[in-house]
Amino acid sequence: MPLFYNALEAAAHRLSIVPPMLDYFGVLGLHALVAAARTGVFDALRERPSTGAELAARLDLDARSSDMLLRSLAGLGYLRVRGGRYRLTRASRLWFTTDSPQSLVAGLEFWERTACVIWPRLETAVRDGAPATPFYELLESDPELSRSFQAWTAALAGRQAPAMARAVPVPRGARRVLDVGGGHGRFSLELLRRHPRLHATVLDLPQALRATAAHPRLSVRAGSFLDGDLGEGYDIALMFNVVHGLDDAQAAALLGRVAAALNPGGTVVVGDQFGDSVMPGRASRALLHLLDLNYLVTAGGRVRGFREVSELLRAAGFRAPRHRRPLRSVPTELVLASLPESPVRSPSPPAPRPAS
């Protein structure tokens, strides 16, 4: 939430003069956000600033209750009040109006379910070291949750994909791209836009592929990247937000299979959050640690560092992993690595000497 302490509030919390309640109120803020999006508050205020009474009449809401909601949203930083009329802030206009290219509204079902249904099982995951309900199996069995998850990740990818595509080296002779667990396909689409000779294949579970955008040079392949057929003859493999959902054995096995699916000299692009990156401050580090817990409770995975991912890539046969942190893509960083141009062969044993 775009809510920040002032100096007095920060001191009060640092000295424990007030109880540590912001975590609890953060959950309440999530529900306020979801209610506002679902009742059409943000879309209505996009059309024109309104008083609470005017908005309640337009949306057929209870006047007193809607005014309480609006005041809460203004306190959280999602609305401004000027002359008694509520207006959108930049954050709410960008992320919570349905006509915005980065709209998260369709992904709020995923937010709500994760926070209120999956995360209460964190204690079990911490005790057992495994998710109570494997996340990808849950998505495949629940079409509405899968749709919302793909909408949420597509909104983020739409903002990140141009910077990512600029950072991916595409050799002149490259023709085929494999997008592992690509779902919505936004990263592949941006590569196709920049490189007209490329063709891409998105590999994911059937429910996830329902969200894949149509494109004449984009095809889909239904299956699990953990044990399904990846195909072969690819020049580039994309792995965005995949490795963090796997345990070490799964990650090593998948990278080995990706290497086998690539042509000699092929490139893999791993896009993820890295735990050993420089963070701008305490809040960023705290959010990264919460993401780490999130990957544990939802998928049994974890945040890895660049060095750990590099070691996994080298073990799979890739060489010279490079770290990239594209601008305008703060949440996601890249590791780029390539296979040798030709298979590495063991030296032939020396010929036996003739008997004297």
Contacts in CASP RR format, 6 or more apart in sequence:
PFRMAT RR
TARGET T0000
AUTHOR 0000-0000-0000
METHOD contacts of the structure
MODEL  1
MPLFYNALEAAAHRLSIVPPMLDYFGVLGLHALVAAARTGVFDALRERPS
TGAELAARLDLDARSSDMLLRSLAGLGYLRVRGGRYRLTRASRLWFTTDS
PQSLVAGLEFWERTACVIWPRLETAVRDGAPATPFYELLESDPELSRSFQ
AWTAALAGRQAPAMARAVPVPRGARRVLDVGGGHGRFSLELLRRHPRLHA
TVLDLPQALRATAAHPRLSVRAGSFLDGDLGEGYDIALMFNVVHGLDDAQ
AAALLGRVAAALNPGGTVVVGDQFGDSVMPGRASRALLHLLDLNYLVTAG
GRVRGFREVSELLRAAGFRAPRHRRPLRSVPTELVLASLPESPVRSPSPP
APRPAS
1 26 0 8 1.000
1 29 0 8 1.000
1 33 0 8 1.000
1 76 0 8 1.000
1 77 0 8 1.000
1 78 0 8 1.000
2 76 0 8 1.000
2 77 0 8 1.000
2 78 0 8 1.000
2 89 0 8 1.000
2 91 0 8 1.000
3 75 0 8 1.000
3 76 0 8 1.000
3 77 0 8 1.000
5 13 0 8 1.000
11 17 0 8 1.000
12 18 0 8 1.000
13 20 0 8 1.000
13 22 0 8 1.000
27 115 0 8 1.000
29 72 0 8 1.000
29 76 0 8 1.000
30 111 0 8 1.000
30 112 0 8 1.000
30 115 0 8 1.000
31 112 0 8 1.000
32 69 0 8 1.000
32 72 0 8 1.000
32 73 0 8 1.000
32 76 0 8 1.000
33 73 0 8 1.000
33 76 0 8 1.000
33 78 0 8 1.000
33 96 0 8 1.000
33 108 0 8 1.000
34 108 0 8 1.000
34 111 0 8 1.000
34 112 0 8 1.000
35 69 0 8 1.000
36 42 0 8 1.000
36 69 0 8 1.000
36 73 0 8 1.000
36 78 0 8 1.000
36 96 0 8 1.000
37 96 0 8 1.000
37 105 0 8 1.000
37 108 0 8 1.000
38 108 0 8 1.000
39 59 0 8 1.000
39 61 0 8 1.000
39 66 0 8 1.000
40 59 0 8 1.000
41 55 0 8 1.000
41 59 0 8 1.000
41 66 0 8 1.000
41 69 0 8 1.000
41 70 0 8 1.000
41 73 0 8 1.000
42 78 0 8 1.000
42 88 0 8 1.000
42 92 0 8 1.000
42 93 0 8 1.000
42 96 0 8 1.000
42 97 0 8 1.000
42 105 0 8 1.000
43 97 0 8 1.000
43 98 0 8 1.000
43 99 0 8 1.000
44 50 0 8 1.000
44 55 0 8 1.000
44 58 0 8 1.000
44 59 0 8 1.000
45 55 0 8 1.000
45 79 0 8 1.000
45 86 0 8 1.000
45 87 0 8 1.000
45 88 0 8 1.000
45 92 0 8 1.000
46 88 0 8 1.000
46 93 0 8 1.000
46 97 0 8 1.000
46 99 0 8 1.000
49 82 0 8 1.000
49 85 0 8 1.000
49 86 0 8 1.000
49 87 0 8 1.000
50 58 0 8 1.000
50 85 0 8 1.000
50 86 0 8 1.000
51 84 0 8 1.000
51 85 0 8 1.000
51 86 0 8 1.000
52 63 0 8 1.000
52 66 0 8 1.000
52 67 0 8 1.000
52 70 0 8 1.000
52 86 0 8 1.000
53 63 0 8 1.000
53 67 0 8 1.000
55 61 0 8 1.000
55 66 0 8 1.000
55 70 0 8 1.000
55 86 0 8 1.000
56 62 0 8 1.000
56 63 0 8 1.000
56 66 0 8 1.000
56 67 0 8 1.000
57 63 0 8 1.000
59 66 0 8 1.000
70 79 0 8 1.000
70 86 0 8 1.000
73 79 0 8 1.000
73 86 0 8 1.000
73 92 0 8 1.000
74 80 0 8 1.000
74 81 0 8 1.000
74 86 0 8 1.000
77 89 0 8 1.000
77 91 0 8 1.000
78 88 0 8 1.000
78 89 0 8 1.000
78 91 0 8 1.000
78 92 0 8 1.000
78 96 0 8 1.000
79 86 0 8 1.000
79 87 0 8 1.000
79 88 0 8 1.000
79 89 0 8 1.000
79 92 0 8 1.000
80 86 0 8 1.000
80 87 0 8 1.000
80 88 0 8 1.000
80 89 0 8 1.000
81 87 0 8 1.000
88 97 0 8 1.000
93 100 0 8 1.000
94 100 0 8 1.000
94 102 0 8 1.000
95 102 0 8 1.000
95 103 0 8 1.000
95 104 0 8 1.000
95 155 0 8 1.000
96 103 0 8 1.000
96 104 0 8 1.000
96 105 0 8 1.000
97 103 0 8 1.000
97 105 0 8 1.000
98 105 0 8 1.000
101 158 0 8 1.000
102 155 0 8 1.000
102 158 0 8 1.000
102 159 0 8 1.000
103 155 0 8 1.000
104 111 0 8 1.000
104 151 0 8 1.000
104 152 0 8 1.000
104 155 0 8 1.000
106 147 0 8 1.000
106 148 0 8 1.000
106 151 0 8 1.000
106 152 0 8 1.000
106 155 0 8 1.000
107 148 0 8 1.000
107 149 0 8 1.000
107 151 0 8 1.000
107 152 0 8 1.000
107 155 0 8 1.000
108 148 0 8 1.000
109 144 0 8 1.000
109 145 0 8 1.000
109 147 0 8 1.000
109 148 0 8 1.000
110 145 0 8 1.000
110 148 0 8 1.000
110 149 0 8 1.000
110 151 0 8 1.000
110 152 0 8 1.000
111 152 0 8 1.000
113 145 0 8 1.000
113 148 0 8 1.000
114 294 0 8 1.000
114 298 0 8 1.000
118 132 0 8 1.000
118 133 0 8 1.000
118 135 0 8 1.000
118 297 0 8 1.000
118 298 0 8 1.000
119 294 0 8 1.000
119 297 0 8 1.000
121 131 0 8 1.000
121 132 0 8 1.000
121 133 0 8 1.000
121 297 0 8 1.000
122 293 0 8 1.000
122 296 0 8 1.000
122 297 0 8 1.000
124 132 0 8 1.000
125 131 0 8 1.000
125 132 0 8 1.000
125 296 0 8 1.000
125 297 0 8 1.000
125 300 0 8 1.000
126 296 0 8 1.000
129 296 0 8 1.000
129 300 0 8 1.000
130 300 0 8 1.000
131 296 0 8 1.000
131 297 0 8 1.000
131 298 0 8 1.000
131 299 0 8 1.000
131 300 0 8 1.000
132 297 0 8 1.000
134 299 0 8 1.000
134 300 0 8 1.000
135 245 0 8 1.000
135 298 0 8 1.000
135 299 0 8 1.000
136 205 0 8 1.000
136 224 0 8 1.000
136 299 0 8 1.000
138 145 0 8 1.000
139 145 0 8 1.000
139 146 0 8 1.000
139 149 0 8 1.000
139 205 0 8 1.000
139 207 0 8 1.000
139 208 0 8 1.000
140 146 0 8 1.000
140 205 0 8 1.000
140 206 0 8 1.000
140 207 0 8 1.000
140 208 0 8 1.000
143 207 0 8 1.000
143 210 0 8 1.000
146 207 0 8 1.000
146 208 0 8 1.000
146 210 0 8 1.000
146 211 0 8 1.000
147 207 0 8 1.000
147 210 0 8 1.000
147 211 0 8 1.000
150 183 0 8 1.000
150 184 0 8 1.000
150 208 0 8 1.000
150 210 0 8 1.000
150 211 0 8 1.000
151 211 0 8 1.000
153 183 0 8 1.000
153 184 0 8 1.000
153 241 0 8 1.000
154 184 0 8 1.000
154 185 0 8 1.000
154 186 0 8 1.000
154 211 0 8 1.000
156 331 0 8 1.000
157 184 0 8 1.000
157 185 0 8 1.000
157 186 0 8 1.000
157 187 0 8 1.000
157 240 0 8 1.000
158 186 0 8 1.000
158 190 0 8 1.000
159 328 0 8 1.000
159 329 0 8 1.000
160 326 0 8 1.000
160 328 0 8 1.000
160 329 0 8 1.000
160 331 0 8 1.000
160 332 0 8 1.000
161 186 0 8 1.000
161 187 0 8 1.000
161 189 0 8 1.000
161 190 0 8 1.000
162 190 0 8 1.000
162 328 0 8 1.000
163 326 0 8 1.000
163 327 0 8 1.000
163 328 0 8 1.000
163 329 0 8 1.000
164 187 0 8 1.000
164 190 0 8 1.000
164 240 0 8 1.000
164 269 0 8 1.000
164 271 0 8 1.000
164 326 0 8 1.000
164 329 0 8 1.000
164 332 0 8 1.000
164 334 0 8 1.000
165 187 0 8 1.000
165 190 0 8 1.000
165 191 0 8 1.000
165 193 0 8 1.000
165 194 0 8 1.000
166 194 0 8 1.000
166 326 0 8 1.000
167 324 0 8 1.000
167 326 0 8 1.000
167 334 0 8 1.000
167 336 0 8 1.000
168 191 0 8 1.000
168 236 0 8 1.000
168 238 0 8 1.000
168 267 0 8 1.000
168 269 0 8 1.000
168 334 0 8 1.000
168 336 0 8 1.000
169 267 0 8 1.000
169 336 0 8 1.000
170 191 0 8 1.000
170 194 0 8 1.000
170 195 0 8 1.000
170 198 0 8 1.000
170 236 0 8 1.000
171 235 0 8 1.000
171 267 0 8 1.000
173 197 0 8 1.000
173 235 0 8 1.000
174 195 0 8 1.000
174 197 0 8 1.000
174 198 0 8 1.000
174 235 0 8 1.000
174 236 0 8 1.000
175 197 0 8 1.000
175 198 0 8 1.000
175 199 0 8 1.000
175 235 0 8 1.000
176 198 0 8 1.000
176 199 0 8 1.000
176 200 0 8 1.000
176 201 0 8 1.000
176 233 0 8 1.000
176 234 0 8 1.000
176 235 0 8 1.000
176 236 0 8 1.000
177 188 0 8 1.000
177 191 0 8 1.000
177 192 0 8 1.000
177 198 0 8 1.000
177 199 0 8 1.000
177 200 0 8 1.000
177 201 0 8 1.000
177 234 0 8 1.000
177 235 0 8 1.000
177 236 0 8 1.000
177 237 0 8 1.000
177 238 0 8 1.000
178 200 0 8 1.000
178 201 0 8 1.000
178 203 0 8 1.000
178 230 0 8 1.000
178 231 0 8 1.000
178 234 0 8 1.000
178 236 0 8 1.000
178 237 0 8 1.000
178 238 0 8 1.000
178 258 0 8 1.000
178 261 0 8 1.000
178 262 0 8 1.000
179 185 0 8 1.000
179 187 0 8 1.000
179 188 0 8 1.000
179 200 0 8 1.000
179 201 0 8 1.000
179 202 0 8 1.000
179 203 0 8 1.000
179 237 0 8 1.000
179 238 0 8 1.000
179 240 0 8 1.000
180 203 0 8 1.000
180 225 0 8 1.000
180 230 0 8 1.000
180 237 0 8 1.000
180 238 0 8 1.000
180 239 0 8 1.000
180 242 0 8 1.000
180 254 0 8 1.000
180 258 0 8 1.000
181 202 0 8 1.000
181 203 0 8 1.000
181 204 0 8 1.000
181 208 0 8 1.000
181 225 0 8 1.000
181 239 0 8 1.000
181 240 0 8 1.000
181 242 0 8 1.000
182 188 0 8 1.000
182 202 0 8 1.000
182 203 0 8 1.000
182 204 0 8 1.000
182 208 0 8 1.000
182 212 0 8 1.000
182 238 0 8 1.000
182 240 0 8 1.000
183 202 0 8 1.000
183 204 0 8 1.000
183 208 0 8 1.000
183 209 0 8 1.000
183 211 0 8 1.000
183 212 0 8 1.000
184 208 0 8 1.000
184 211 0 8 1.000
184 212 0 8 1.000
184 213 0 8 1.000
185 200 0 8 1.000
185 202 0 8 1.000
185 212 0 8 1.000
185 213 0 8 1.000
185 218 0 8 1.000
186 213 0 8 1.000
187 238 0 8 1.000
187 240 0 8 1.000
188 200 0 8 1.000
188 202 0 8 1.000
188 218 0 8 1.000
188 238 0 8 1.000
189 200 0 8 1.000
189 213 0 8 1.000
189 215 0 8 1.000
189 218 0 8 1.000
191 198 0 8 1.000
191 200 0 8 1.000
191 236 0 8 1.000
191 238 0 8 1.000
192 198 0 8 1.000
192 199 0 8 1.000
192 200 0 8 1.000
192 215 0 8 1.000
192 217 0 8 1.000
192 218 0 8 1.000
198 217 0 8 1.000
198 236 0 8 1.000
199 217 0 8 1.000
199 218 0 8 1.000
199 219 0 8 1.000
200 215 0 8 1.000
200 217 0 8 1.000
200 218 0 8 1.000
200 219 0 8 1.000
201 218 0 8 1.000
201 219 0 8 1.000
201 220 0 8 1.000
201 221 0 8 1.000
201 234 0 8 1.000
202 209 0 8 1.000
202 212 0 8 1.000
202 218 0 8 1.000
202 219 0 8 1.000
202 220 0 8 1.000
202 221 0 8 1.000
203 220 0 8 1.000
203 221 0 8 1.000
203 223 0 8 1.000
203 225 0 8 1.000
203 230 0 8 1.000
204 212 0 8 1.000
204 220 0 8 1.000
204 222 0 8 1.000
204 223 0 8 1.000
204 225 0 8 1.000
205 222 0 8 1.000
205 223 0 8 1.000
205 224 0 8 1.000
206 222 0 8 1.000
206 223 0 8 1.000
209 220 0 8 1.000
209 222 0 8 1.000
212 218 0 8 1.000
212 220 0 8 1.000
221 231 0 8 1.000
223 229 0 8 1.000
225 242 0 8 1.000
225 254 0 8 1.000
226 246 0 8 1.000
226 250 0 8 1.000
226 253 0 8 1.000
226 254 0 8 1.000
230 257 0 8 1.000
230 258 0 8 1.000
230 260 0 8 1.000
230 261 0 8 1.000
231 261 0 8 1.000
232 260 0 8 1.000
232 261 0 8 1.000
233 261 0 8 1.000
233 262 0 8 1.000
233 263 0 8 1.000
234 261 0 8 1.000
234 262 0 8 1.000
234 263 0 8 1.000
234 266 0 8 1.000
235 262 0 8 1.000
235 263 0 8 1.000
235 266 0 8 1.000
235 267 0 8 1.000
236 262 0 8 1.000
236 266 0 8 1.000
236 267 0 8 1.000
236 268 0 8 1.000
236 269 0 8 1.000
237 258 0 8 1.000
237 261 0 8 1.000
237 262 0 8 1.000
237 266 0 8 1.000
237 267 0 8 1.000
237 268 0 8 1.000
237 269 0 8 1.000
238 269 0 8 1.000
239 258 0 8 1.000
239 268 0 8 1.000
239 269 0 8 1.000
239 270 0 8 1.000
239 271 0 8 1.000
240 269 0 8 1.000
240 270 0 8 1.000
240 271 0 8 1.000
240 272 0 8 1.000
240 332 0 8 1.000
241 271 0 8 1.000
241 272 0 8 1.000
241 332 0 8 1.000
242 254 0 8 1.000
242 270 0 8 1.000
242 272 0 8 1.000
243 251 0 8 1.000
243 254 0 8 1.000
243 270 0 8 1.000
243 271 0 8 1.000
243 272 0 8 1.000
243 304 0 8 1.000
243 309 0 8 1.000
243 312 0 8 1.000
244 272 0 8 1.000
244 273 0 8 1.000
244 291 0 8 1.000
244 295 0 8 1.000
244 299 0 8 1.000
244 301 0 8 1.000
244 302 0 8 1.000
244 303 0 8 1.000
244 304 0 8 1.000
245 295 0 8 1.000
245 298 0 8 1.000
245 299 0 8 1.000
245 300 0 8 1.000
245 301 0 8 1.000
245 302 0 8 1.000
246 254 0 8 1.000
246 299 0 8 1.000
246 301 0 8 1.000
247 300 0 8 1.000
247 301 0 8 1.000
248 312 0 8 1.000
251 312 0 8 1.000
252 312 0 8 1.000
252 315 0 8 1.000
252 316 0 8 1.000
255 268 0 8 1.000
255 312 0 8 1.000
255 313 0 8 1.000
255 315 0 8 1.000
255 316 0 8 1.000
255 318 0 8 1.000
256 316 0 8 1.000
256 317 0 8 1.000
258 268 0 8 1.000
258 316 0 8 1.000
259 268 0 8 1.000
259 316 0 8 1.000
259 317 0 8 1.000
259 318 0 8 1.000
259 339 0 8 1.000
262 268 0 8 1.000
262 339 0 8 1.000
263 339 0 8 1.000
264 339 0 8 1.000
264 340 0 8 1.000
264 341 0 8 1.000
264 342 0 8 1.000
264 343 0 8 1.000
265 338 0 8 1.000
265 339 0 8 1.000
265 340 0 8 1.000
265 341 0 8 1.000
266 338 0 8 1.000
266 339 0 8 1.000
267 336 0 8 1.000
267 337 0 8 1.000
267 338 0 8 1.000
267 339 0 8 1.000
268 313 0 8 1.000
268 318 0 8 1.000
268 336 0 8 1.000
268 337 0 8 1.000
268 338 0 8 1.000
269 334 0 8 1.000
269 335 0 8 1.000
269 336 0 8 1.000
270 309 0 8 1.000
270 313 0 8 1.000
270 334 0 8 1.000
270 335 0 8 1.000
270 336 0 8 1.000
270 337 0 8 1.000
271 332 0 8 1.000
271 333 0 8 1.000
271 334 0 8 1.000
271 335 0 8 1.000
272 303 0 8 1.000
272 304 0 8 1.000
272 309 0 8 1.000
272 332 0 8 1.000
272 333 0 8 1.000
272 335 0 8 1.000
273 288 0 8 1.000
273 291 0 8 1.000
273 303 0 8 1.000
273 331 0 8 1.000
273 332 0 8 1.000
273 333 0 8 1.000
274 303 0 8 1.000
274 304 0 8 1.000
274 305 0 8 1.000
274 306 0 8 1.000
274 309 0 8 1.000
274 323 0 8 1.000
274 333 0 8 1.000
275 288 0 8 1.000
275 303 0 8 1.000
275 304 0 8 1.000
275 305 0 8 1.000
275 306 0 8 1.000
276 305 0 8 1.000
276 306 0 8 1.000
276 307 0 8 1.000
277 305 0 8 1.000
277 306 0 8 1.000
277 325 0 8 1.000
277 333 0 8 1.000
279 285 0 8 1.000
279 288 0 8 1.000
288 303 0 8 1.000
291 303 0 8 1.000
292 302 0 8 1.000
292 303 0 8 1.000
295 301 0 8 1.000
295 302 0 8 1.000
295 303 0 8 1.000
296 302 0 8 1.000
304 312 0 8 1.000
306 321 0 8 1.000
306 323 0 8 1.000
306 333 0 8 1.000
306 335 0 8 1.000
309 321 0 8 1.000
309 335 0 8 1.000
310 321 0 8 1.000
310 335 0 8 1.000
310 337 0 8 1.000
313 321 0 8 1.000
313 335 0 8 1.000
313 337 0 8 1.000
314 321 0 8 1.000
314 337 0 8 1.000
317 339 0 8 1.000
317 340 0 8 1.000
318 337 0 8 1.000
318 338 0 8 1.000
318 339 0 8 1.000
319 337 0 8 1.000
319 338 0 8 1.000
319 339 0 8 1.000
319 340 0 8 1.000
320 337 0 8 1.000
320 338 0 8 1.000
321 335 0 8 1.000
321 336 0 8 1.000
321 337 0 8 1.000
322 335 0 8 1.000
322 336 0 8 1.000
322 337 0 8 1.000
323 333 0 8 1.000
323 334 0 8 1.000
323 335 0 8 1.000
324 333 0 8 1.000
324 334 0 8 1.000
324 335 0 8 1.000
324 336 0 8 1.000
325 333 0 8 1.000
325 334 0 8 1.000
326 333 0 8 1.000
326 334 0 8 1.000
END
